Amino acid sequence: MSQNKVINELLENPVEGITETEITYKEHPEIKLNAYIYRNNSTNKQPIIIDVHGGAWNVGTKHDGVYYDRHLAAAGFTVIAIDFRHAPDYQHPSATEDIESAIEYCTNHGEELGGDPLHIGLIGSSSGGHLVLYSGIKSKYKLDYVIALWPVSDPAYRYEYAKRTQRTFLINAHEKYFNDVETMQSASVQKNVKDGDWNHLPPILIVQPGEDKNVPIEMTKELMHQYQAANGYLEYVFYPGEEHGFAHYPSDISDRCIELIVSFALRHSPKI
């Protein structure tokens, strides 16, 4: 079954106890950016998690993380899954600017959504994992944590990997969003951490599938090395035999992974 079909089936079957709504968080002159909100029925203010989807900075939608977003909402978080500007119509740093706008929106309007504007974390997958890591260290706001699922933490490294493995879609996607290798290098999370070019080092969780053909493990290991060398707190979990994006879809291993994600978010949030 295709990814889109699975996600559409999930969206067509609401989960009891989870309220889902849509709001506009940012209006550019040429585009309006919406966010999809997942929340349980508690009347308490809940820590906020902003979800940034993957899609090689070119495709994907804010609904891609519906499976784990609903689990996070059930655990007591207000989840804000966002649209953002991406290629081919927009280039770096457009997506990062929109994530910062989403953080600012949640800081100023989080209570209206039932969230706690003082406690915000980020979650993202693949290119979205890159974006939340990059935003997490660069944001003017100090975030509670960042959860990066199979992240493309160094776009220039992955670009060369895509060329070696003849992944035409990935090659084109990099070029459409970053334009050139120099820009890819400037967006490397590990390079910015190594160079001290960061505002904060939030606690981060990295999820790495063992059979991920899109995210080379050595790239992730370099991120781990540089983050820990800078005294940043990092947790890493490895799922041998799993493929890129596995936790987007219902399965026993996805549920175990999501339990770990929820546990990490709870440990770095105020008591719910």
RAWOQUI-V557060 format. One record per residue. SS is DSSP state (H for helix, E for strand, L for the rest). PHI is phi in degrees with one decimal (999 if undefined). D_FIRST is the distance of its C-alpha to the first C-alpha in Angstrom with 2 decimals. Layout:
# RAWOQUI-V557060
SS_PHI_D_FIRST / SS_PHI_D_FIRST
This chain:
# RAWOQUI-V557060
L_999_0.00 / L_-70.6_3.83 / H_-57.9_6.68 / H_-62.2_8.45 / H_-66.6_6.54 / H_-61.3_6.73 / H_-64.9_10.19 / H_-62.6_11.21 / H_-65.2_10.70 / H_-62.8_12.71 / H_-65.8_15.25 / L_-77.4_15.72 / L_-125.0_16.73 / L_-57.8_19.74 / L_-99.3_21.11 / L_-60.5_24.65 / L_91.8_27.23 / E_-113.3_25.39 / E_-93.8_26.72 / E_-124.3_24.74 / E_-136.5_26.79 / E_-131.0_27.00 / E_-134.3_30.04 / E_-102.0_31.38 / E_-106.5_32.61 / E_-155.2_33.86 / E_-121.9_35.09 / L_-90.5_35.83 / L_-54.8_37.92 / L_-106.8_35.01 / L_-158.0_32.02 / E_-107.1_31.39 / E_-105.8_29.20 / E_-105.9_27.58 / E_-135.7_26.36 / E_-104.2_24.21 / E_-106.5_26.06 / E_-114.8_24.92 / E_-153.4_27.86 / E_-81.3_28.89 / L_-89.7_31.84 / L_-64.2_34.53 / L_-90.9_37.50 / L_-78.2_38.11 / L_-67.6_37.51 / E_-119.7_34.45 / E_-53.7_33.79 / E_-102.8_31.57 / E_-123.4_28.52 / E_-94.5_27.45 / E_-102.6_23.81 / E_-116.8_23.28 / L_-75.9_19.81 / L_-92.0_18.94 / L_127.5_18.05 / L_56.6_20.94 / L_61.5_23.42 / L_-127.5_22.10 / L_-133.0_18.84 / L_94.3_16.85 / L_-138.6_17.98 / L_-66.1_19.80 / L_-89.4_16.95 / L_-62.0_14.77 / L_-94.8_16.61 / H_-54.7_16.46 / H_-65.0_15.47 / H_-80.8_18.48 / H_-63.2_20.61 / H_-66.1_20.75 / H_-63.9_21.77 / H_-65.2_24.44 / H_-63.5_25.69 / H_-62.6_26.01 / L_-80.9_28.03 / L_113.8_30.47 / L_-109.8_29.48 / E_-91.2_29.36 / E_-102.4_26.30 / E_-117.0_26.61 / E_-94.9_23.46 / E_-110.3_24.93 / L_-74.9_24.66 / L_-156.2_26.72 / L_-77.2_28.03 / L_-142.1_26.23 / L_-65.8_26.43 / L_-85.8_26.97 / L_-81.8_29.33 / L_-134.6_30.57 / L_-123.8_31.54 / L_-52.8_32.41 / L_-103.8_33.69 / H_-55.0_32.33 / H_-62.1_29.36 / H_-63.1_31.75 / H_-62.5_34.25 / H_-71.4_31.77 / H_-63.7_30.85 / H_-61.7_34.59 / H_-64.5_34.91 / H_-65.6_32.30 / H_-61.6_34.29 / H_-63.5_37.45 / H_-60.5_36.07 / H_-66.5_35.11 / H_-65.4_38.54 / H_-89.5_40.32 / H_-127.9_38.23 / H_-57.2_36.31 / H_-63.9_38.49 / H_-64.3_37.65 / H_-93.3_34.01 / L_85.2_35.12 / E_-101.6_34.78 / E_-102.7_37.37 / E_-68.1_38.18 / E_-86.6_40.01 / E_-134.7_36.97 / E_-129.1_34.03 / E_-124.2_31.41 / E_-123.9_28.56 / E_-136.2_25.00 / E_-156.6_22.81 / E_-122.5_20.04 / L_59.6_20.34 / H_-63.1_22.59 / H_-64.9_22.86 / H_-64.7_24.17 / H_-59.9_26.76 / H_-64.2_27.71 / H_-73.1_28.31 / H_-64.3_30.28 / H_-62.7_32.31 / H_-65.1_32.92 / H_-60.1_33.78 / H_-87.2_36.61 / H_-99.9_37.78 / L_-60.0_37.74 / L_-75.0_41.12 / L_-95.9_39.78 / L_-88.3_39.70 / L_-90.2_36.31 / L_-68.4_35.86 / E_-174.7_33.11 / E_-134.3_30.10 / E_-112.3_26.76 / E_-115.6_25.08 / E_-95.0_21.63 / L_40.1_21.37 / L_-79.1_23.84 / L_-87.9_25.04 / L_-73.4_28.56 / L_-131.0_30.49 / H_-56.9_29.23 / H_-67.2_31.90 / H_-62.6_31.04 / H_-67.1_27.34 / H_-61.6_28.42 / H_-66.7_30.54 / H_-62.3_27.81 / H_-63.5_25.43 / H_-69.1_28.29 / H_-63.6_29.00 / L_-96.4_25.45 / L_57.4_25.22 / L_-96.4_22.28 / H_-58.8_23.20 / H_-59.6_20.84 / H_-66.6_22.14 / H_-57.7_25.69 / H_-63.9_25.63 / H_-63.7_24.13 / H_-59.6_26.98 / H_-65.5_29.55 / H_-71.3_28.50 / H_-90.5_28.72 / H_-102.6_31.60 / L_74.1_33.51 / L_-148.1_35.26 / H_-65.8_35.35 / H_-58.9_38.19 / H_-67.6_36.16 / H_-57.4_33.27 / H_-63.7_35.91 / H_-67.3_37.36 / L_-94.5_34.01 / L_-68.0_33.67 / H_-65.4_33.65 / H_-64.0_35.45 / H_-65.9_38.02 / H_-64.0_38.85 / H_-66.3_39.23 / H_-59.7_41.39 / L_-79.4_43.53 / L_75.1_44.06 / L_-92.3_42.60 / L_-148.0_41.04 / L_-97.7_42.13 / L_-146.2_40.50 / L_-122.9_38.67 / L_-68.4_36.57 / E_-58.1_35.16 / E_-129.5_31.75 / E_-116.2_28.89 / E_-112.2_26.80 / E_-110.3_23.51 / E_-124.8_22.82 / E_-74.1_20.01 / L_-71.6_21.66 / L_-109.3_19.19 / L_-78.1_18.82 / L_-86.9_19.22 / L_-100.9_19.84 / L_-127.1_22.54 / L_-66.1_25.37 / H_-62.1_26.87 / H_-63.3_30.40 / H_-64.7_29.87 / H_-65.9_28.96 / H_-63.8_31.96 / H_-66.7_34.24 / H_-59.2_33.12 / H_-58.3_33.94 / H_-59.2_37.28 / H_-68.5_38.38 / H_-66.8_37.37 / H_-70.9_39.22 / H_-63.6_42.13 / L_-89.7_42.53 / L_67.5_42.69 / L_-83.4_39.36 / L_-90.0_37.56 / E_-140.0_34.21 / E_-115.1_31.94 / E_-131.3_29.38 / E_-130.7_26.69 / E_-117.3_24.97 / E_-116.1_21.86 / L_-61.8_22.21 / L_86.1_19.23 / L_-94.0_16.75 / L_-103.1_15.04 / L_-53.1_15.46 / L_82.2_14.01 / H_-59.5_13.11 / H_-78.9_14.84 / H_-74.8_12.77 / L_-122.7_10.44 / L_-61.9_12.08 / L_-171.1_13.56 / H_-62.5_17.19 / H_-69.7_17.68 / H_-62.0_16.29 / H_-64.3_18.74 / H_-68.0_21.52 / H_-63.6_21.02 / H_-66.4_21.14 / H_-58.4_24.25 / H_-66.5_25.83 / H_-60.4_25.04 / H_-61.4_26.59 / H_-59.8_29.52 / H_-61.4_30.26 / H_-62.2_30.23 / H_-66.0_32.48 / H_-67.1_34.89 / L_-108.9_35.39 / L_-125.4_35.77 / L_-63.7_38.65 / L_-59.1_38.56 / L_-92.7_36.36
